[in-house]
Amino acid sequence: MYSLFLQHACRNLSNAEMLCTYSIIRNKGGDDRPVICYSTVWRILSNKITGGALMNNLYPDKRVVRTRQKMMDALLLTMQDLTFDELTVTRLTKLAGVDRSTFYHHYDSLDHLIEQTLSYELTRFVKAYREPYANLPSFQLKDLSSSEITLFRSIYERRDFFTNVVYSSLLPVFQQKLSEAIQSMILSDYQLQAIDIDQQLYSIYHSTAITGLITHWIQTNYQKTPAQMASQLLNILRFQPDCTYIVKPLLPPSMLEKARFIPFE
């Protein structure tokens, strides 16, 4: 019944508004089929009912952008000294040069600001991920250099923020958003010239692996530099499948957890 109601409600949306409902779900899930995101339909209809303007919500004016940027900058700055648990609206607004009413006009809570900042920072990651191939008609891994891989640098430049994210309740959100972003880029940005590889499965494998790699890097306090991580990632991606695997004496399952943190010889 709820779905039928929203399908009927879609008739009250303009073509531009309907395009927004399609593009959002496709960018998020990488689905090749046009699928309506009903939560987005509901949000747009709510804006209409309450008198809010869709285009102002999607494309806020420069004053709104500047105010939100101030608060995001203040959040990133406070992360150098504080954890999320120590952060307060009063301290953040004082640093941003805005009052509490302005903060609550733009955000429901500190968690809302943190999640929005995370989304914004992940757009920087997307840009960095695409940098090696953004202006190329095609590419091969053997032709890429580690200096072209800047995704680790984009994370490291905001290391205080991402460290707090990883050691907070937002870790699952961070991992999901990061994995979905990578998966979406793989599905939309290029086509694999490999007949026997399903690109959907490849995107899941690749996005999960890179997300795990970045999470581990953050959790180990960035022991390797961004340049070293870029080099390691490229070496992993270039790893030849015909390489011989030397099998060591197998440990019993009870010992595997301990062995996980012991470097290989």
Sequence and secondary structure as in RCSB ss.txt:
>XXXX:A:sequence
MYSLFLQHACRNLSNAEMLCTYSIIRNKGGDDRPVICYSTVWRILSNKITGGALMNNLYPDKRVVRTRQKMMDAL
LLTMQDLTFDELTVTRLTKLAGVDRSTFYHHYDSLDHLIEQTLSYELTRFVKAYREPYANLPSFQLKDLSSSEIT
LFRSIYERRDFFTNVVYSSLLPVFQQKLSEAIQSMILSDYQLQAIDIDQQLYSIYHSTAITGLITHWIQTNYQKT
PAQMASQLLNILRFQPDCTYIVKPLLPPSMLEKARFIPFE
>XXXX:A:secstr
 HHHHHHHHGGGS HHHHHHHHHHHHHHH  SS    HHHHHHHHHHHHTT  HHHHHS  HHHHHHHHHHHHHH
HHHTTT  GGG  HHHHHHHHT  HHHHHHH SSHHHHHHHHHHHHHHHHHHHHHTTTTT S   GGG  GGG  
HHHHHHTTHHHHHHHHTSTTHHHHHHHHHHHHHHHHHHH     TTS HHHHHHHHHHHHHHHHHHHHHTTS S 
HHHHHHHHHHHHT  TT          HHHHHHHTTS   
